[in-house]
């Protein structure tokens, strides 16, 4: 018997973990910057857009990892 390990799945889980960490880090950064009245609002908007892109990537990857179930 040959037991094969699906390394691609592990890579996807690692990628998902990294994306979630990046998203969380952006949350903290945006929160910290939003309390500073001297911060550039354009920078905050760009960070929020980047955070949204990360969220979309996370959602797509999660969807790809969840097997389709027949109802």
PDB file with SEQRES, HELIX, SHEET and CRYST1 records, atoms N, CA, C and O in Angstrom:
SEQRES   1 A   71  UNK UNK UNK UNK UNK UNK UNK UNK UNK UNK UNK UNK UNK          
SEQRES   2 A   71  UNK UNK UNK UNK UNK UNK UNK UNK UNK UNK UNK UNK UNK          
SEQRES   3 A   71  UNK UNK UNK UNK UNK UNK UNK UNK UNK UNK UNK UNK UNK          
SEQRES   4 A   71  UNK UNK UNK UNK UNK UNK UNK UNK UNK UNK UNK UNK UNK          
SEQRES   5 A   71  UNK UNK UNK UNK UNK UNK UNK UNK UNK UNK UNK UNK UNK          
SEQRES   6 A   71  UNK UNK UNK UNK UNK UNK                                      
HELIX    1 AA1 UNK A    7  UNK A   34  1                                  28    
HELIX    2 AA2 UNK A   41  UNK A   65  1                                  25    
CRYST1    1.000    1.000    1.000  90.00  90.00  90.00 P 1           1          
ATOM      1  N   UNK A   1       0.832  -1.191   0.000  1.00  0.00           N  
ATOM      2  CA  UNK A   1       0.000   0.000   0.000  1.00  0.00           C  
ATOM      3  C   UNK A   1       0.871   1.247   0.000  1.00  0.00           C  
ATOM      4  O   UNK A   1       1.881   1.342   0.698  1.00  0.00           O  
ATOM      5  N   UNK A   2       0.450   2.159  -0.783  1.00  0.00           N  
ATOM      6  CA  UNK A   2       1.181   3.417  -0.893  1.00  0.00           C  
ATOM      7  C   UNK A   2       0.315   4.539  -0.341  1.00  0.00           C  
ATOM      8  O   UNK A   2      -0.728   4.876  -0.902  1.00  0.00           O  
ATOM      9  N   UNK A   3       0.764   5.103   0.759  1.00  0.00           N  
ATOM     10  CA  UNK A   3       0.025   6.216   1.363  1.00  0.00           C  
ATOM     11  C   UNK A   3       0.604   7.514   0.837  1.00  0.00           C  
ATOM     12  O   UNK A   3       1.752   7.862   1.116  1.00  0.00           O  
ATOM     13  N   UNK A   4      -0.209   8.221   0.071  1.00  0.00           N  
ATOM     14  CA  UNK A   4       0.216   9.509  -0.466  1.00  0.00           C  
ATOM     15  C   UNK A   4      -0.370  10.621   0.384  1.00  0.00           C  
ATOM     16  O   UNK A   4      -1.532  10.572   0.786  1.00  0.00           O  
ATOM     17  N   UNK A   5       0.431  11.595   0.643  1.00  0.00           N  
ATOM     18  CA  UNK A   5      -0.008  12.764   1.396  1.00  0.00           C  
ATOM     19  C   UNK A   5      -0.317  13.870   0.402  1.00  0.00           C  
ATOM     20  O   UNK A   5       0.488  14.174  -0.479  1.00  0.00           O  
ATOM     21  N   UNK A   6      -1.472  14.458   0.551  1.00  0.00           N  
ATOM     22  CA  UNK A   6      -1.887  15.539  -0.341  1.00  0.00           C  
ATOM     23  C   UNK A   6      -1.218  16.836   0.116  1.00  0.00           C  
ATOM     24  O   UNK A   6      -1.773  17.584   0.921  1.00  0.00           O  
ATOM     25  N   UNK A   7      -0.026  17.089  -0.406  1.00  0.00           N  
ATOM     26  CA  UNK A   7       0.726  18.279   0.017  1.00  0.00           C  
ATOM     27  C   UNK A   7       0.093  19.562  -0.495  1.00  0.00           C  
ATOM     28  O   UNK A   7       0.287  20.628   0.089  1.00  0.00           O  
ATOM     29  N   UNK A   8      -0.661  19.467  -1.582  1.00  0.00           N  
ATOM     30  CA  UNK A   8      -1.314  20.669  -2.121  1.00  0.00           C  
ATOM     31  C   UNK A   8      -2.330  21.229  -1.129  1.00  0.00           C  
ATOM     32  O   UNK A   8      -2.455  22.445  -0.982  1.00  0.00           O  
ATOM     33  N   UNK A   9      -3.048  20.349  -0.457  1.00  0.00           N  
ATOM     34  CA  UNK A   9      -4.019  20.805   0.548  1.00  0.00           C  
ATOM     35  C   UNK A   9      -3.319  21.528   1.687  1.00  0.00           C  
ATOM     36  O   UNK A   9      -3.797  22.552   2.175  1.00  0.00           O  
ATOM     37  N   UNK A  10      -2.170  20.978   2.109  1.00  0.00           N  
ATOM     38  CA  UNK A  10      -1.427  21.632   3.173  1.00  0.00           C  
ATOM     39  C   UNK A  10      -0.955  23.019   2.747  1.00  0.00           C  
ATOM     40  O   UNK A  10      -0.965  23.957   3.543  1.00  0.00           O  
ATOM     41  N   UNK A  11      -0.544  23.141   1.492  1.00  0.00           N  
ATOM     42  CA  UNK A  11      -0.114  24.444   0.977  1.00  0.00           C  
ATOM     43  C   UNK A  11      -1.279  25.431   0.994  1.00  0.00           C  
ATOM     44  O   UNK A  11      -1.103  26.604   1.322  1.00  0.00           O  
ATOM     45  N   UNK A  12      -2.465  24.949   0.641  1.00  0.00           N  
ATOM     46  CA  UNK A  12      -3.637  25.825   0.636  1.00  0.00           C  
ATOM     47  C   UNK A  12      -3.996  26.255   2.057  1.00  0.00           C  
ATOM     48  O   UNK A  12      -4.362  27.409   2.284  1.00  0.00           O  
ATOM     49  N   UNK A  13      -3.894  25.338   3.006  1.00  0.00           N  
ATOM     50  CA  UNK A  13      -4.178  25.697   4.397  1.00  0.00           C  
ATOM     51  C   UNK A  13      -3.148  26.697   4.917  1.00  0.00           C  
ATOM     52  O   UNK A  13      -3.493  27.622   5.651  1.00  0.00           O  
ATOM     53  N   UNK A  14      -1.895  26.511   4.539  1.00  0.00           N  
ATOM     54  CA  UNK A  14      -0.853  27.472   4.931  1.00  0.00           C  
ATOM     55  C   UNK A  14      -1.138  28.844   4.328  1.00  0.00           C  
ATOM     56  O   UNK A  14      -1.002  29.867   5.000  1.00  0.00           O  
ATOM     57  N   UNK A  15      -1.528  28.857   3.073  1.00  0.00           N  
ATOM     58  CA  UNK A  15      -1.852  30.119   2.401  1.00  0.00           C  
ATOM     59  C   UNK A  15      -3.033  30.795   3.087  1.00  0.00           C  
ATOM     60  O   UNK A  15      -3.032  32.009   3.286  1.00  0.00           O  
ATOM     61  N   UNK A  16      -4.042  30.003   3.450  1.00  0.00           N  
ATOM     62  CA  UNK A  16      -5.215  30.541   4.136  1.00  0.00           C  
ATOM     63  C   UNK A  16      -4.817  31.151   5.478  1.00  0.00           C  
ATOM     64  O   UNK A  16      -5.278  32.236   5.831  1.00  0.00           O  
ATOM     65  N   UNK A  17      -3.971  30.460   6.216  1.00  0.00           N  
ATOM     66  CA  UNK A  17      -3.502  30.977   7.507  1.00  0.00           C  
ATOM     67  C   UNK A  17      -2.754  32.292   7.318  1.00  0.00           C  
ATOM     68  O   UNK A  17      -2.952  33.239   8.080  1.00  0.00           O  
ATOM     69  N   UNK A  18      -1.894  32.350   6.298  1.00  0.00           N  
ATOM     70  CA  UNK A  18      -1.129  33.576   6.033  1.00  0.00           C  
ATOM     71  C   UNK A  18      -2.056  34.738   5.659  1.00  0.00           C  
ATOM     72  O   UNK A  18      -1.860  35.863   6.118  1.00  0.00           O  
ATOM     73  N   UNK A  19      -3.053  34.466   4.838  1.00  0.00           N  
ATOM     74  CA  UNK A  19      -4.003  35.510   4.447  1.00  0.00           C  
ATOM     75  C   UNK A  19      -4.779  36.023   5.658  1.00  0.00           C  
ATOM     76  O   UNK A  19      -4.997  37.226   5.799  1.00  0.00           O  
ATOM     77  N   UNK A  20      -5.191  35.111   6.525  1.00  0.00           N  
ATOM     78  CA  UNK A  20      -5.920  35.526   7.738  1.00  0.00           C  
ATOM     79  C   UNK A  20      -5.044  36.374   8.643  1.00  0.00           C  
ATOM     80  O   UNK A  20      -5.520  37.347   9.229  1.00  0.00           O  
ATOM     81  N   UNK A  21      -3.771  36.019   8.766  1.00  0.00           N  
ATOM     82  CA  UNK A  21      -2.852  36.812   9.583  1.00  0.00           C  
ATOM     83  C   UNK A  21      -2.666  38.212   8.993  1.00  0.00           C  
ATOM     84  O   UNK A  21      -2.670  39.208   9.717  1.00  0.00           O  
ATOM     85  N   UNK A  22      -2.504  38.272   7.681  1.00  0.00           N  
ATOM     86  CA  UNK A  22      -2.356  39.572   7.020  1.00  0.00           C  
ATOM     87  C   UNK A  22      -3.608  40.428   7.219  1.00  0.00           C  
ATOM     88  O   UNK A  22      -3.513  41.633   7.456  1.00  0.00           O  
ATOM     89  N   UNK A  23      -4.770  39.803   7.123  1.00  0.00           N  
ATOM     90  CA  UNK A  23      -6.034  40.518   7.310  1.00  0.00           C  
ATOM     91  C   UNK A  23      -6.138  41.047   8.740  1.00  0.00           C  
ATOM     92  O   UNK A  23      -6.532  42.193   8.958  1.00  0.00           O  
ATOM     93  N   UNK A  24      -5.787  40.213   9.702  1.00  0.00           N  
ATOM     94  CA  UNK A  24      -5.826  40.628  11.107  1.00  0.00           C  
ATOM     95  C   UNK A  24      -4.849  41.772  11.371  1.00  0.00           C  
ATOM     96  O   UNK A  24      -5.174  42.726  12.078  1.00  0.00           O  
ATOM     97  N   UNK A  25      -3.651  41.668  10.797  1.00  0.00           N  
ATOM     98  CA  UNK A  25      -2.652  42.731  10.972  1.00  0.00           C  
ATOM     99  C   UNK A  25      -3.147  44.055  10.393  1.00  0.00           C  
ATOM    100  O   UNK A  25      -2.942  45.118  10.980  1.00  0.00           O  
ATOM    101  N   UNK A  26      -3.801  43.976   9.232  1.00  0.00           N  
ATOM    102  CA  UNK A  26      -4.364  45.198   8.644  1.00  0.00           C  
ATOM    103  C   UNK A  26      -5.470  45.765   9.521  1.00  0.00           C  
ATOM    104  O   UNK A  26      -5.593  46.983   9.650  1.00  0.00           O  
ATOM    105  N   UNK A  27      -6.277  44.899  10.125  1.00  0.00           N  
ATOM    106  CA  UNK A  27      -7.308  45.364  11.054  1.00  0.00           C  
ATOM    107  C   UNK A  27      -6.698  46.189  12.177  1.00  0.00           C  
ATOM    108  O   UNK A  27      -7.170  47.281  12.494  1.00  0.00           O  
ATOM    109  N   UNK A  28      -5.633  45.643  12.775  1.00  0.00           N  
ATOM    110  CA  UNK A  28      -4.975  46.351  13.879  1.00  0.00           C  
ATOM    111  C   UNK A  28      -4.377  47.677  13.414  1.00  0.00           C  
ATOM    112  O   UNK A  28      -4.484  48.691  14.102  1.00  0.00           O  
ATOM    113  N   UNK A  29      -3.752  47.658  12.250  1.00  0.00           N  
ATOM    114  CA  UNK A  29      -3.130  48.877  11.729  1.00  0.00           C  
ATOM    115  C   UNK A  29      -4.177  49.940  11.416  1.00  0.00           C  
ATOM    116  O   UNK A  29      -3.999  51.106  11.767  1.00  0.00           O  
ATOM    117  N   UNK A  30      -5.254  49.552  10.767  1.00  0.00           N  
ATOM    118  CA  UNK A  30      -6.319  50.499  10.427  1.00  0.00           C  
ATOM    119  C   UNK A  30      -6.933  51.071  11.691  1.00  0.00           C  
ATOM    120  O   UNK A  30      -7.216  52.267  11.767  1.00  0.00           O  
ATOM    121  N   UNK A  31      -7.139  50.219  12.681  1.00  0.00           N  
ATOM    122  CA  UNK A  31      -7.711  50.687  13.944  1.00  0.00           C  
ATOM    123  C   UNK A  31      -6.779  51.693  14.619  1.00  0.00           C  
ATOM    124  O   UNK A  31      -7.229  52.729  15.107  1.00  0.00           O  
ATOM    125  N   UNK A  32      -5.498  51.390  14.645  1.00  0.00           N  
ATOM    126  CA  UNK A  32      -4.532  52.292  15.284  1.00  0.00           C  
ATOM    127  C   UNK A  32      -4.443  53.625  14.529  1.00  0.00           C  
ATOM    128  O   UNK A  32      -4.395  54.689  15.145  1.00  0.00           O  
ATOM    129  N   UNK A  33      -4.421  53.560  13.206  1.00  0.00           N  
ATOM    130  CA  UNK A  33      -4.309  54.788  12.419  1.00  0.00           C  
ATOM    131  C   UNK A  33      -5.578  55.636  12.474  1.00  0.00           C  
ATOM    132  O   UNK A  33      -5.511  56.862  12.385  1.00  0.00           O  
ATOM    133  N   UNK A  34      -6.721  54.994  12.619  1.00  0.00           N  
ATOM    134  CA  UNK A  34      -7.968  55.749  12.624  1.00  0.00           C  
ATOM    135  C   UNK A  34      -8.116  56.615  13.880  1.00  0.00           C  
ATOM    136  O   UNK A  34      -8.913  57.553  13.899  1.00  0.00           O  
ATOM    137  N   UNK A  35      -7.352  56.299  14.919  1.00  0.00           N  
ATOM    138  CA  UNK A  35      -7.401  57.105  16.147  1.00  0.00           C  
ATOM    139  C   UNK A  35      -6.435  58.288  16.112  1.00  0.00           C  
ATOM    140  O   UNK A  35      -6.439  59.124  17.015  1.00  0.00           O  
ATOM    141  N   UNK A  36      -5.611  58.353  15.069  1.00  0.00           N  
ATOM    142  CA  UNK A  36      -4.654  59.441  14.916  1.00  0.00           C  
ATOM    143  C   UNK A  36      -5.248  60.504  13.994  1.00  0.00           C  
ATOM    144  O   UNK A  36      -5.456  60.239  12.811  1.00  0.00           O  
ATOM    145  N   UNK A  37      -5.526  61.702  14.512  1.00  0.00           N  
ATOM    146  CA  UNK A  37      -6.158  62.737  13.682  1.00  0.00           C  
ATOM    147  C   UNK A  37      -5.244  63.278  12.574  1.00  0.00           C  
ATOM    148  O   UNK A  37      -5.725  63.930  11.647  1.00  0.00           O  
ATOM    149  N   UNK A  38      -3.960  63.020  12.657  1.00  0.00           N  
ATOM    150  CA  UNK A  38      -3.026  63.557  11.670  1.00  0.00           C  
ATOM    151  C   UNK A  38      -2.716  62.576  10.546  1.00  0.00           C  
ATOM    152  O   UNK A  38      -1.954  62.898   9.634  1.00  0.00           O  
ATOM    153  N   UNK A  39      -3.290  61.402  10.603  1.00  0.00           N  
ATOM    154  CA  UNK A  39      -2.992  60.395   9.578  1.00  0.00           C  
ATOM    155  C   UNK A  39      -3.708  60.731   8.270  1.00  0.00           C  
ATOM    156  O   UNK A  39      -4.792  61.316   8.266  1.00  0.00           O  
ATOM    157  N   UNK A  40      -3.085  60.353   7.180  1.00  0.00           N  
ATOM    158  CA  UNK A  40      -3.621  60.606   5.846  1.00  0.00           C  
ATOM    159  C   UNK A  40      -4.820  59.676   5.600  1.00  0.00           C  
ATOM    160  O   UNK A  40      -4.688  58.454   5.667  1.00  0.00           O  
ATOM    161  N   UNK A  41      -5.965  60.256   5.322  1.00  0.00           N  
ATOM    162  CA  UNK A  41      -7.187  59.467   5.101  1.00  0.00           C  
ATOM    163  C   UNK A  41      -7.084  58.618   3.843  1.00  0.00           C  
ATOM    164  O   UNK A  41      -7.699  57.555   3.760  1.00  0.00           O  
ATOM    165  N   UNK A  42      -6.317  59.075   2.869  1.00  0.00           N  
ATOM    166  CA  UNK A  42      -6.117  58.285   1.656  1.00  0.00           C  
ATOM    167  C   UNK A  42      -5.387  56.983   1.988  1.00  0.00           C  
ATOM    168  O   UNK A  42      -5.697  55.932   1.427  1.00  0.00           O  
ATOM    169  N   UNK A  43      -4.437  57.054   2.883  1.00  0.00           N  
ATOM    170  CA  UNK A  43      -3.718  55.846   3.316  1.00  0.00           C  
ATOM    171  C   UNK A  43      -4.668  54.854   3.971  1.00  0.00           C  
ATOM    172  O   UNK A  43      -4.595  53.653   3.711  1.00  0.00           O  
ATOM    173  N   UNK A  44      -5.549  55.348   4.810  1.00  0.00           N  
ATOM    174  CA  UNK A  44      -6.515  54.465   5.476  1.00  0.00           C  
ATOM    175  C   UNK A  44      -7.432  53.819   4.442  1.00  0.00           C  
ATOM    176  O   UNK A  44      -7.715  52.624   4.525  1.00  0.00           O  
ATOM    177  N   UNK A  45      -7.892  54.594   3.480  1.00  0.00           N  
ATOM    178  CA  UNK A  45      -8.766  54.025   2.436  1.00  0.00           C  
ATOM    179  C   UNK A  45      -8.044  52.947   1.643  1.00  0.00           C  
ATOM    180  O   UNK A  45      -8.637  51.921   1.310  1.00  0.00           O  
ATOM    181  N   UNK A  46      -6.785  53.165   1.341  1.00  0.00           N  
ATOM    182  CA  UNK A  46      -6.014  52.158   0.594  1.00  0.00           C  
ATOM    183  C   UNK A  46      -5.831  50.889   1.427  1.00  0.00           C  
ATOM    184  O   UNK A  46      -5.921  49.777   0.907  1.00  0.00           O  
ATOM    185  N   UNK A  47      -5.576  51.066   2.705  1.00  0.00           N  
ATOM    186  CA  UNK A  47      -5.431  49.906   3.584  1.00  0.00           C  
ATOM    187  C   UNK A  47      -6.747  49.132   3.691  1.00  0.00           C  
ATOM    188  O   UNK A  47      -6.755  47.901   3.710  1.00  0.00           O  
ATOM    189  N   UNK A  48      -7.847  49.865   3.761  1.00  0.00           N  
ATOM    190  CA  UNK A  48      -9.157  49.201   3.831  1.00  0.00           C  
ATOM    191  C   UNK A  48      -9.455  48.435   2.546  1.00  0.00           C  
ATOM    192  O   UNK A  48     -10.030  47.346   2.578  1.00  0.00           O  
ATOM    193  N   UNK A  49      -9.060  49.014   1.420  1.00  0.00           N  
ATOM    194  CA  UNK A  49      -9.268  48.333   0.139  1.00  0.00           C  
ATOM    195  C   UNK A  49      -8.424  47.064   0.081  1.00  0.00           C  
ATOM    196  O   UNK A  49      -8.891  46.019  -0.373  1.00  0.00           O  
ATOM    197  N   UNK A  50      -7.191  47.161   0.538  1.00  0.00           N  
ATOM    198  CA  UNK A  50      -6.315  45.984   0.580  1.00  0.00           C  
ATOM    199  C   UNK A  50      -6.891  44.912   1.506  1.00  0.00           C  
ATOM    200  O   UNK A  50      -6.844  43.723   1.191  1.00  0.00           O  
ATOM    201  N   UNK A  51      -7.432  45.336   2.645  1.00  0.00           N  
ATOM    202  CA  UNK A  51      -8.047  44.400   3.587  1.00  0.00           C  
ATOM    203  C   UNK A  51      -9.241  43.707   2.945  1.00  0.00           C  
ATOM    204  O   UNK A  51      -9.447  42.512   3.154  1.00  0.00           O  
ATOM    205  N   UNK A  52     -10.023  44.436   2.174  1.00  0.00           N  
ATOM    206  CA  UNK A  52     -11.180  43.852   1.494  1.00  0.00           C  
ATOM    207  C   UNK A  52     -10.741  42.837   0.439  1.00  0.00           C  
ATOM    208  O   UNK A  52     -11.368  41.790   0.280  1.00  0.00           O  
ATOM    209  N   UNK A  53      -9.676  43.146  -0.272  1.00  0.00           N  
ATOM    210  CA  UNK A  53      -9.146  42.200  -1.257  1.00  0.00           C  
ATOM    211  C   UNK A  53      -8.691  40.918  -0.561  1.00  0.00           C  
ATOM    212  O   UNK A  53      -8.943  39.817  -1.050  1.00  0.00           O  
ATOM    213  N   UNK A  54      -8.022  41.066   0.580  1.00  0.00           N  
ATOM    214  CA  UNK A  54      -7.605  39.893   1.339  1.00  0.00           C  
ATOM    215  C   UNK A  54      -8.810  39.071   1.790  1.00  0.00           C  
ATOM    216  O   UNK A  54      -8.788  37.842   1.730  1.00  0.00           O  
ATOM    217  N   UNK A  55      -9.854  39.751   2.237  1.00  0.00           N  
ATOM    218  CA  UNK A  55     -11.066  39.056   2.679  1.00  0.00           C  
ATOM    219  C   UNK A  55     -11.683  38.264   1.527  1.00  0.00           C  
ATOM    220  O   UNK A  55     -12.127  37.131   1.715  1.00  0.00           O  
ATOM    221  N   UNK A  56     -11.711  38.857   0.347  1.00  0.00           N  
ATOM    222  CA  UNK A  56     -12.229  38.146  -0.827  1.00  0.00           C  
ATOM    223  C   UNK A  56     -11.371  36.925  -1.158  1.00  0.00           C  
ATOM    224  O   UNK A  56     -11.901  35.871  -1.508  1.00  0.00           O  
ATOM    225  N   UNK A  57     -10.064  37.064  -1.051  1.00  0.00           N  
ATOM    226  CA  UNK A  57      -9.169  35.938  -1.314  1.00  0.00           C  
ATOM    227  C   UNK A  57      -9.400  34.818  -0.299  1.00  0.00           C  
ATOM    228  O   UNK A  57      -9.407  33.640  -0.655  1.00  0.00           O  
ATOM    229  N   UNK A  58      -9.586  35.194   0.961  1.00  0.00           N  
ATOM    230  CA  UNK A  58      -9.856  34.215   2.017  1.00  0.00           C  
ATOM    231  C   UNK A  58     -11.151  33.473   1.731  1.00  0.00           C  
ATOM    232  O   UNK A  58     -11.214  32.250   1.855  1.00  0.00           O  
ATOM    233  N   UNK A  59     -12.177  34.210   1.350  1.00  0.00           N  
ATOM    234  CA  UNK A  59     -13.476  33.603   1.063  1.00  0.00           C  
ATOM    235  C   UNK A  59     -13.384  32.625  -0.098  1.00  0.00           C  
ATOM    236  O   UNK A  59     -13.941  31.529  -0.034  1.00  0.00           O  
ATOM    237  N   UNK A  60     -12.684  33.015  -1.161  1.00  0.00           N  
ATOM    238  CA  UNK A  60     -12.540  32.124  -2.324  1.00  0.00           C  
ATOM    239  C   UNK A  60     -11.770  30.858  -1.957  1.00  0.00           C  
ATOM    240  O   UNK A  60     -12.134  29.760  -2.379  1.00  0.00           O  
ATOM    241  N   UNK A  61     -10.704  31.015  -1.171  1.00  0.00           N  
ATOM    242  CA  UNK A  61      -9.900  29.859  -0.798  1.00  0.00           C  
ATOM    243  C   UNK A  61     -10.673  28.932   0.126  1.00  0.00           C  
ATOM    244  O   UNK A  61     -10.604  27.711  -0.018  1.00  0.00           O  
ATOM    245  N   UNK A  62     -11.406  29.502   1.071  1.00  0.00           N  
ATOM    246  CA  UNK A  62     -12.240  28.681   1.954  1.00  0.00           C  
ATOM    247  C   UNK A  62     -13.281  27.920   1.148  1.00  0.00           C  
ATOM    248  O   UNK A  62     -13.540  26.744   1.407  1.00  0.00           O  
ATOM    249  N   UNK A  63     -13.870  28.585   0.185  1.00  0.00           N  
ATOM    250  CA  UNK A  63     -14.882  27.948  -0.652  1.00  0.00           C  
ATOM    251  C   UNK A  63     -14.276  26.802  -1.457  1.00  0.00           C  
ATOM    252  O   UNK A  63     -14.921  25.771  -1.649  1.00  0.00           O  
ATOM    253  N   UNK A  64     -13.056  26.972  -1.922  1.00  0.00           N  
ATOM    254  CA  UNK A  64     -12.393  25.927  -2.699  1.00  0.00           C  
ATOM    255  C   UNK A  64     -12.022  24.726  -1.827  1.00  0.00           C  
ATOM    256  O   UNK A  64     -11.960  23.598  -2.317  1.00  0.00           O  
ATOM    257  N   UNK A  65     -11.777  24.965  -0.547  1.00  0.00           N  
ATOM    258  CA  UNK A  65     -11.381  23.887   0.349  1.00  0.00           C  
ATOM    259  C   UNK A  65     -12.560  23.089   0.883  1.00  0.00           C  
ATOM    260  O   UNK A  65     -12.393  21.951   1.321  1.00  0.00           O  
ATOM    261  N   UNK A  66     -13.755  23.681   0.849  1.00  0.00           N  
ATOM    262  CA  UNK A  66     -14.942  22.993   1.352  1.00  0.00           C  
ATOM    263  C   UNK A  66     -15.544  22.178   0.207  1.00  0.00           C  
ATOM    264  O   UNK A  66     -15.887  22.736  -0.835  1.00  0.00           O  
ATOM    265  N   UNK A  67     -15.671  20.879   0.392  1.00  0.00           N  
ATOM    266  CA  UNK A  67     -16.226  20.055  -0.686  1.00  0.00           C  
ATOM    267  C   UNK A  67     -17.701  20.383  -0.920  1.00  0.00           C  
ATOM    268  O   UNK A  67     -18.436  20.737   0.002  1.00  0.00           O  
ATOM    269  N   UNK A  68     -18.108  20.251  -2.186  1.00  0.00           N  
ATOM    270  CA  UNK A  68     -19.500  20.489  -2.537  1.00  0.00           C  
ATOM    271  C   UNK A  68     -20.359  19.352  -1.970  1.00  0.00           C  
ATOM    272  O   UNK A  68     -20.002  18.178  -2.067  1.00  0.00           O  
ATOM    273  N   UNK A  69     -21.473  19.719  -1.389  1.00  0.00           N  
ATOM    274  CA  UNK A  69     -22.396  18.736  -0.822  1.00  0.00           C  
ATOM    275  C   UNK A  69     -23.700  18.794  -1.604  1.00  0.00           C  
ATOM    276  O   UNK A  69     -24.238  19.871  -1.862  1.00  0.00           O  
ATOM    277  N   UNK A  70     -24.191  17.643  -1.969  1.00  0.00           N  
ATOM    278  CA  UNK A  70     -25.496  17.583  -2.616  1.00  0.00           C  
ATOM    279  C   UNK A  70     -26.584  17.746  -1.571  1.00  0.00           C  
ATOM    280  O   UNK A  70     -26.556  17.106  -0.520  1.00  0.00           O  
ATOM    281  N   UNK A  71     -27.541  18.607  -1.871  1.00  0.00           N  
ATOM    282  CA  UNK A  71     -28.613  18.869  -0.915  1.00  0.00           C  
ATOM    283  C   UNK A  71     -29.666  17.788  -0.980  1.00  0.00           C  
ATOM    284  O   UNK A  71     -30.651  17.840  -0.243  1.00  0.00           O  
TER     285      UNK A  71                                                      
END                                                                             
